[in-house]
Amino acid sequence: MEFGFNLNRTANASVWRLLPNRWDFIAFPMIICIIALATVGFHETMAPMSTLQSAAISLDPANLPEYALRTTLRMLLAMLASLIFTLIYGTLAAKSRRASVVLVPILDILQSVPVLGYISFTVTFFLAMFPGRVIGAECAAIFAIFTSQAWNMTFSFYQSLRTVPRDLDEVSRGFHLTNWQRFWKLEVPFSMPGLIWNMMMSMSGGWFFVVASEAITVGNRTIVLPGVGAYLAAAIGERNLGAIGWVILAMIVVILAYDQLMFRPLVAWADKFRMENTSSGDAPESWLLDLIRRTRLIHQLLVPAGWLLAKAARVPIKLPPLERVRIPLGNLGNIRPPMPSTRTGDITWGAALLLLTAFVVWKVVSFVATGVSWGEVGHVFVLGFITLIRVVVLIAIASVIWVPIGVLIGLRPALAEKIQPLAQFLAAFPANLLFPVFVVVIVRFNLNPDIWLSPLIVLGTQWYILFNVIAGASAYPNDYREAAANFQIRGWQWWKNCMLPGIFPFYITGAITASGGAWNASIVAEAVSWGKTQVVAHGLGSYIAQTTADGAYPKIILGIAVMSLFVTLFNRLLWRPLYAYAESRLRLD
């Protein structure tokens, strides 16, 4: 009898766990709305191309919710593609010695190529893949946004993989984890805090390019996709300040929405991956994450998915070894010279890369020589040095301003929760909206454009430094902070011996992406206009912008090649040695 009673009680408890509670009734409508909005967006994406021609962009504010939905879906799909690219590309670049020789310089070049350059080469390909369908233009727009999001996420993941603490790596090897298991159980969790903050920056940075990505020109034909960027372009074209105000309001609402529904839960969830022995007294919180944890039915529905992911991470898949061999300090005397096969492979690989590089350089020089003289080549290099000086000065000023502020925010999760949406909005604020102000002020007071247009270069890229420093300070171990407090380390000594070394790898990642983005932004910032009034500064960015407007392709290729050369050399001579210093001297182990 007692056994039957226990059986009934157990059965009732199982049924009770499957019944929804009051939190389920709050969460279910939100989930259904998200699914419905995604379904509507997908249906419109698969529509015929003729629907874009029949429905022109309207400046009626009533259309902004639909436009905001379409733009947000594009940015989220680009974010998903960027995350997949980051995990694959960053892993190969960090772990394969031979691949890194190619992949890291390519990444430097990719972040310096203008987004408009990607659109001009890829739009025809995507339209041919889906003839007569909106999805072709959508893929081209998503790819353009992807190119504004992926690079800094990849740099962040690459930096994390290169600075995984040695003791944790040795523990994982002591447990005989395979490469696959170590990747998901150690390396990805260790990279999560920095990667999530860079995802925020990527999402915000994508707003800067939505205008270019949603108005695609193919020959004499322009394809305009419904979205916030197309609405903003139409408002600027008609000088409609009221419509611009509605755009800003729509951006605020959208940024607050994905901050609360995506990034804040991710930040709160990733706090458990911080490397520390003592718990933080002020951990980040998320009302949505708390809501999901309090639900009964939704939580039970999510358990199988979490179980499958956990099992997949534990599968003992033996991938080909890509890691650099790390030799413990105690075994330095037992180092063996490289095997002849390895040395031969390195020589063969280096020769192949040298031949490929020589071939690419020869093709570029041959094409450029058809329309450019040697005198102009020298002139373009001088313009490159002018833009280089601007970028270096502006990155230095931005670092002095944002590093202390980023540390202040990162060490205070409660403050970070309040600042997070504001920082995302400032990072997403399109610099195009400030062009009229700069043009009017420069013309009115007869100012020097070479000086006063310079702030526009770093306006959108300075946030890479802030977001990465916040990520570094957020990931700084709490036990290190307590040790510094116990030893009464304060003032400049605290900055020099504790905090700056702790955030240095994160800062380098932010500075690299900020400088690369500044070179890209110079194309827009060194030649600005409002109506028929145009203000131009001397520099490589204005040269590329003017030659693009003229359709002089040899000069365009020359400008992009010189910009890529400057970015690559600058990264190789400055940022890469600092990266190596961070790996060898400033690891948290």
C-alpha positions in Angstrom: 0.0 0.0 0.0 2.8 2.4 0.9 4.6 1.3 -2.3 1.5 2.3 -4.4 1.3 5.6 -2.6 4.9 6.4 -3.4 4.4 5.3 -7.0 1.4 7.7 -7.4 3.3 10.5 -5.8 6.2 10.0 -8.2 3.9 9.9 -11.2 2.1 13.0 -10.0 5.4 14.8 -9.5 6.5 13.9 -13.1 3.2 15.2 -14.5 3.5 18.3 -12.3 6.9 19.1 -13.7 5.5 19.1 -17.3 2.6 21.5 -16.4 3.3 25.2 -17.2 3.6 27.7 -14.4 3.0 31.4 -14.4 6.5 32.1 -15.9 5.7 29.9 -18.8 2.6 32.0 -19.6 4.9 35.1 -19.8 7.7 33.5 -21.9 5.5 31.6 -24.4 4.0 34.7 -26.0 7.5 36.2 -26.4 8.7 33.0 -28.1 5.7 32.8 -30.4 6.1 36.5 -31.4 9.8 35.9 -32.3 8.9 32.8 -34.4 6.1 34.7 -36.2 8.3 37.6 -37.0 11.0 35.3 -38.3 8.5 33.5 -40.5 7.1 36.7 -42.0 10.7 37.9 -42.7 11.5 34.5 -44.4 8.4 34.7 -46.5 9.2 38.2 -47.8 12.8 37.1 -48.5 11.6 34.3 -50.8 9.3 36.7 -52.8 10.0 37.5 -56.5 12.4 40.4 -57.3 9.5 42.3 -58.9 8.1 43.0 -55.4 11.1 45.3 -54.7 10.4 47.3 -57.8 6.7 47.7 -57.0 7.2 48.7 -53.4 9.5 51.8 -53.2 10.9 52.9 -49.8 8.4 55.1 -48.0 9.3 57.7 -45.4 6.1 57.1 -43.6 7.1 56.2 -40.0 4.4 53.5 -39.9 6.7 51.4 -42.2 9.6 51.6 -39.8 8.7 48.5 -37.7 8.7 46.3 -40.8 12.0 47.9 -42.0 13.5 47.4 -38.6 12.5 43.7 -38.6 14.1 43.1 -42.0 17.3 44.9 -41.1 17.5 43.0 -37.7 17.0 39.6 -39.4 19.8 40.4 -41.8 22.2 41.4 -39.0 21.4 38.3 -37.0 22.0 36.0 -39.9 25.2 37.8 -40.6 26.1 37.4 -36.9 25.5 33.6 -37.1 27.7 33.4 -40.3 30.4 35.4 -38.5 30.3 33.1 -35.5 30.8 30.0 -37.6 33.5 31.7 -39.6 35.2 32.8 -36.3 35.3 29.3 -34.8 36.8 27.8 -37.9 39.1 30.5 -39.1 40.3 31.6 -35.7 41.1 28.0 -34.7 43.2 27.3 -37.9 45.0 30.6 -37.5 45.8 30.0 -33.8 46.8 26.4 -33.9 48.3 25.7 -37.3 51.8 27.1 -37.7 51.8 26.9 -41.4 48.2 28.1 -41.8 48.8 31.1 -39.6 51.5 32.4 -42.0 48.7 32.8 -44.6 45.5 33.3 -42.6 46.7 36.1 -40.2 47.9 38.4 -43.0 44.8 37.7 -45.0 42.7 38.7 -42.0 44.7 41.9 -41.8 43.9 42.6 -45.5 40.3 41.6 -45.3 39.5 44.1 -42.6 41.1 46.9 -44.6 39.1 46.2 -47.8 36.1 48.6 -48.0 32.7 47.0 -47.6 31.7 48.6 -51.0 34.5 46.6 -52.6 33.0 43.3 -51.3 29.6 44.3 -52.6 30.9 45.1 -56.1 32.5 41.6 -56.4 29.8 39.5 -54.7 26.4 40.9 -55.7 26.5 39.5 -59.2 27.4 36.0 -57.8 24.5 36.0 -55.3 22.0 37.3 -57.8 23.0 34.6 -60.3 22.5 31.9 -57.6 18.9 32.9 -57.0 17.7 34.5 -60.3 14.5 36.5 -60.0 14.3 36.2 -56.3 14.8 38.7 -53.4 16.9 36.1 -51.6 19.8 36.8 -54.0 19.9 40.5 -53.0 19.3 39.5 -49.4 22.4 37.2 -49.5 24.5 40.0 -51.0 23.4 42.4 -48.2 24.0 39.8 -45.5 27.4 39.1 -46.8 28.2 42.8 -46.8 27.1 43.1 -43.1 29.1 39.9 -42.4 32.3 41.6 -43.6 31.7 44.4 -41.1 31.2 41.9 -38.2 33.5 38.9 -38.7 37.0 40.3 -38.4 37.0 41.6 -34.9 35.2 38.5 -33.6 37.9 36.4 -35.3 40.7 38.5 -33.8 39.1 38.1 -30.4 38.8 34.3 -30.6 42.3 34.1 -32.1 43.7 36.1 -29.1 41.8 33.9 -26.6 43.1 30.6 -28.1 46.7 32.0 -28.1 46.5 33.0 -24.4 44.7 30.0 -22.8 46.4 29.5 -19.4 49.1 26.8 -19.6 48.0 25.1 -16.4 44.5 24.6 -17.7 45.9 23.3 -21.0 48.1 20.9 -19.1 45.2 19.7 -17.0 43.1 19.0 -20.1 46.0 17.0 -21.5 46.3 15.2 -18.2 42.7 14.1 -18.5 43.6 12.8 -22.1 40.9 15.0 -23.7 40.9 14.9 -27.5 41.3 18.0 -29.6 37.6 18.1 -30.1 36.8 17.8 -26.4 39.5 20.3 -25.4 38.1 22.8 -27.9 34.6 22.7 -26.5 35.4 22.1 -22.8 38.3 24.6 -22.4 39.1 26.8 -25.3 35.6 28.0 -26.4 34.5 28.6 -22.7 37.7 30.5 -22.0 37.0 32.8 -25.0 33.3 33.4 -24.3 33.5 36.7 -22.2 35.7 38.5 -24.8 33.8 36.9 -27.8 30.4 38.0 -26.5 31.5 41.6 -26.1 33.0 41.6 -29.6 29.7 40.2 -30.9 28.0 43.2 -29.4 30.5 45.5 -31.1 30.0 43.6 -34.4 26.3 44.0 -34.1 26.6 47.7 -33.5 29.3 48.1 -36.2 27.0 46.5 -38.7 24.6 49.5 -38.5 27.4 51.7 -40.0 27.1 49.7 -43.3 23.4 48.9 -43.6 23.0 52.0 -45.8 25.5 50.5 -48.3 24.3 47.0 -48.0 20.6 47.7 -48.5 21.0 49.8 -51.6 22.9 47.6 -54.1 24.0 48.9 -57.6 24.5 46.4 -60.4 25.6 48.2 -63.6 22.9 50.8 -64.2 20.4 49.1 -61.9 19.9 49.8 -58.2 18.3 47.3 -56.0 16.9 48.8 -52.8 16.0 46.3 -50.0 13.4 47.4 -47.4 15.2 48.2 -44.2 16.4 50.9 -41.8 19.5 51.6 -43.9 17.4 52.2 -47.1 15.0 54.4 -45.1 18.0 56.4 -43.8 19.5 56.8 -47.3 16.1 58.1 -48.6 15.8 60.5 -45.7 19.3 61.9 -46.2 18.6 62.2 -50.0 15.5 64.2 -49.3 17.0 66.2 -46.4 14.1 65.1 -44.2 15.2 65.8 -40.7 11.9 64.4 -39.2 12.5 61.0 -40.9 16.1 61.0 -39.6 14.7 61.5 -36.1 12.3 58.5 -36.6 15.3 56.4 -37.7 17.2 57.3 -34.6 14.2 56.3 -32.5 13.8 53.0 -34.3 17.5 52.2 -33.8 17.1 52.9 -30.1 14.2 50.5 -29.8 15.9 47.8 -31.8 19.2 48.1 -29.9 17.4 47.9 -26.6 15.4 44.9 -27.8 18.4 42.8 -28.9 20.4 44.0 -25.9 17.7 42.7 -23.4 16.7 39.6 -25.4 20.1 38.4 -26.6 23.3 40.1 -25.3 22.4 40.7 -21.7 21.4 37.0 -21.2 24.6 35.9 -22.9 26.8 38.2 -20.7 25.1 36.8 -17.5 25.4 33.2 -18.8 29.1 33.6 -19.8 30.0 35.0 -16.3 30.5 31.3 -15.2 33.4 31.0 -17.6 35.5 33.5 -15.8 38.9 32.1 -14.7 38.9 32.5 -10.9 38.9 30.6 -7.7 36.6 33.0 -5.8 33.1 34.0 -6.9 32.4 37.6 -7.8 30.3 39.5 -5.4 28.5 41.5 -8.1 27.7 39.1 -10.9 25.9 40.3 -14.1 22.2 39.6 -14.2 19.5 39.2 -16.8 15.8 39.2 -16.2 15.2 37.1 -19.4 17.7 34.4 -18.2 16.0 34.4 -14.8 12.6 34.1 -16.4 13.7 31.1 -18.5 15.2 29.4 -15.4 11.9 29.9 -13.5 9.8 28.4 -16.2 8.7 24.8 -15.8 7.6 23.5 -19.2 10.0 25.6 -21.3 12.9 24.6 -19.1 12.0 20.9 -19.5 11.8 21.4 -23.3 15.3 23.0 -23.3 16.9 20.2 -21.2 17.1 17.7 -24.1 18.8 20.2 -26.3 21.3 21.1 -23.6 21.9 17.4 -23.0 22.6 16.8 -26.7 25.1 19.7 -26.9 26.9 18.5 -23.8 27.1 15.0 -25.2 28.4 16.3 -28.5 31.1 18.2 -26.7 32.2 15.0 -24.9 32.4 12.8 -28.0 36.0 11.6 -28.2 36.6 12.7 -31.8 40.3 12.6 -32.6 40.9 15.5 -35.0 44.3 16.0 -36.8 46.7 17.7 -34.4 47.0 21.4 -35.3 48.5 22.8 -32.1 52.0 24.3 -31.7 54.0 22.0 -29.5 54.4 23.6 -26.0 57.5 22.4 -24.2 57.5 22.8 -20.4 60.3 24.9 -19.0 61.8 21.9 -17.1 62.4 20.0 -20.4 64.3 22.6 -22.3 67.3 20.4 -22.3 65.4 17.7 -24.1 64.4 19.7 -27.1 64.9 17.8 -30.3 65.7 19.6 -33.5 62.9 19.6 -36.1 62.5 16.4 -38.1 63.9 16.6 -41.7 60.4 16.0 -43.0 59.0 18.9 -41.0 61.8 21.2 -42.2 61.3 20.1 -45.8 57.6 20.7 -45.5 58.2 24.2 -44.1 60.5 25.0 -47.0 58.1 23.7 -49.6 55.2 25.6 -47.9 57.2 28.8 -47.8 58.2 28.5 -51.4 54.6 27.9 -52.5 53.5 31.0 -50.6 56.3 33.1 -52.1 55.4 32.0 -55.6 51.7 32.7 -55.0 52.4 36.1 -53.5 54.7 37.0 -56.4 52.0 35.9 -58.9 49.3 38.1 -57.1 51.6 41.1 -57.0 52.5 40.7 -60.7 48.8 40.5 -61.7 48.0 43.6 -59.6 50.9 45.6 -60.9 50.1 44.6 -64.5 46.5 45.8 -64.1 47.4 49.0 -62.3 50.1 49.9 -64.9 47.4 50.1 -67.6 46.1 53.4 -66.1 48.5 54.7 -63.6 51.9 56.3 -63.9 54.8 55.8 -61.5 54.5 59.4 -60.3 50.9 58.7 -59.2 52.0 55.6 -57.4 54.4 57.7 -55.3 51.7 60.3 -54.7 49.3 57.5 -53.4 52.0 56.3 -51.0 52.4 59.9 -49.7 48.6 60.0 -49.2 48.8 56.6 -47.4 51.4 58.1 -44.9 49.0 61.0 -44.3 46.2 58.7 -43.4 48.6 56.6 -41.3 49.4 59.6 -39.2 45.7 60.3 -38.7 45.0 56.7 -37.7 47.9 56.5 -35.2 47.1 59.8 -33.5 43.4 59.0 -33.3 43.9 55.5 -31.9 46.3 56.8 -29.3 43.8 59.5 -28.2 41.0 56.9 -28.1 43.1 54.6 -26.0 43.9 57.2 -23.5 40.2 58.0 -23.1 38.5 54.6 -23.3 41.0 52.3 -21.5 40.3 53.8 -18.0 36.6 54.1 -18.7 36.5 50.5 -20.0 38.2 49.2 -16.8 35.8 51.2 -14.7 32.8 49.7 -16.4 34.2 46.1 -16.7 35.0 45.9 -13.0 31.4 46.9 -12.0 28.9 44.5 -13.6 26.0 46.6 -12.2 27.4 49.7 -14.0 28.1 47.6 -17.1 24.4 46.6 -17.3 23.4 50.2 -17.4 26.1 51.3 -19.8 25.8 48.4 -22.1 22.8 49.5 -24.2 24.1 53.1 -24.3 27.5 51.9 -25.6 25.8 49.8 -28.2 23.8 52.7 -29.4 26.8 55.0 -29.6 28.7 52.4 -31.5 25.8 51.8 -33.9 25.1 55.5 -34.5 25.8 56.0 -38.2 28.5 58.6 -38.8 26.6 59.6 -41.9 24.2 61.6 -39.7 27.0 63.8 -38.5 28.3 64.7 -42.0 25.9 67.7 -42.3 27.2 69.1 -39.0 30.8 68.8 -40.0 30.3 70.2 -43.5 28.4 73.2 -42.3 30.8 74.0 -39.5 33.9 73.6 -41.6 32.5 75.8 -44.4 31.0 78.4 -42.0 34.3 78.9 -40.1 36.7 78.1 -43.0 38.4 75.3 -41.0 41.1 73.0 -42.2 39.4 69.7 -43.5 42.6 67.8 -42.9 42.2 68.4 -39.2 38.5 68.7 -38.6 37.4 65.7 -40.7 39.8 63.4 -38.8 37.4 62.7 -35.8 35.0 61.1 -38.3 37.6 58.3 -38.9 37.6 57.1 -35.4 34.0 58.0 -34.5 32.7 54.5 -35.2 35.9 52.4 -34.6 36.9 53.7 -31.1 34.2 51.5 -29.6 36.3 48.4 -30.5 38.8 49.6 -27.9 36.1 50.2 -25.3 34.2 46.9 -25.8 37.4 44.8 -25.7 38.7 46.6 -22.6 35.4 46.0 -20.9 35.6 42.4 -21.8 39.1 42.1 -20.4 38.2 43.8 -17.2 35.1 41.7 -16.9 37.2 38.5 -17.3 39.9 39.6 -14.9 39.9 37.0 -12.0 38.3 38.2 -8.8 40.9 36.4 -6.7 43.6 38.6 -8.4 41.7 41.7 -7.4 41.3 40.5 -3.8 45.1 39.7 -3.7 45.9 43.2 -4.9 43.5 44.7 -2.3 45.1 42.6 0.5 48.6 43.7 -0.5 47.3 47.3 -0.6 48.4 47.8 -4.2 46.9 51.1 -5.4 47.3 54.0 -7.8 49.8 53.7 -10.7 51.3 50.5 -9.2 47.9 48.9 -9.4 47.5 49.9 -13.1 51.1 48.9 -14.0 51.4 45.6 -12.2 47.8 44.3 -12.1 45.2 45.8 -14.4 47.1 46.8 -17.6 48.8 43.4 -17.9 45.5 41.7 -17.3 43.6 43.6 -20.0 46.6 43.9 -22.4 45.7 41.0 -24.8 42.1 42.3 -25.0 43.3 45.8 -25.7 45.5 44.6 -28.5 42.6 42.9 -30.1 40.5 46.1 -29.8 43.3 48.3 -31.1 43.9 46.1 -34.2 40.3 46.0 -35.2 39.9 49.8 -34.4 42.9 50.7 -36.5 41.7 48.4 -39.4 38.3 49.9 -39.1 39.7 53.4 -39.1 41.5 52.8 -42.4 38.2 51.5 -43.8 36.2 54.5 -42.4 38.7 56.9 -43.9 37.1 56.2 -47.3 33.9 57.7 -46.1 35.3 60.3 -43.6 37.9 62.0 -45.7 35.4 63.1 -48.4 32.0 64.1 -47.0 29.1 66.0 -48.6 25.8 67.5 -47.7 23.7 68.2 -50.7 25.9 69.9 -53.3 28.5 71.0 -50.7 31.5 68.7 -50.5 34.5 68.9 -48.2 37.6 66.8 -48.9 40.7 66.1 -46.8 44.1 64.9 -48.2 44.5 61.2 -47.6 44.3 57.7 -49.1 40.6 57.3 -48.1 39.5 60.4 -50.1 41.7 59.1 -53.1 39.8 55.8 -53.1 36.4 57.5 -52.7 37.1 59.9 -55.6 38.5 57.3 -58.0 35.5 55.0 -57.2 33.1 57.8 -58.1 35.1 58.3 -61.4 35.0 54.5 -62.1 38.9 54.5 -62.6 39.4 50.8 -61.7 43.2 50.7 -62.0 43.4 53.6 -59.5 40.8 52.0 -57.3 42.9 48.8 -57.2 46.1 50.8 -56.5 44.4 52.6 -53.6 43.1 49.4 -52.1 46.4 47.6 -52.6 48.4 50.4 -50.9 45.9 50.5 -48.0 46.2 46.8 -47.5 49.9 47.1 -47.6 50.0 49.8 -45.0 47.6 47.8 -42.7 49.5 44.6 -43.1 52.9 46.2 -42.4 51.5 48.2 -39.5 50.1 45.1 -37.9 53.2 43.1 -38.5 55.6 45.7 -37.2 53.6 46.8 -34.2 50.6 44.8 -33.2 52.0 41.3 -33.9 55.0 41.8 -31.6 52.7 43.1 -28.9 50.6 40.0 -29.4 53.6 37.8 -29.0 54.6 39.8 -25.8 51.1 39.2 -24.4 51.3 35.5 -25.1 54.7 35.0 -23.5 54.7 37.5 -20.6 51.1 38.4 -19.7 49.2 35.1 -19.6 46.8 34.6 -16.7 48.6 31.5 -15.4 
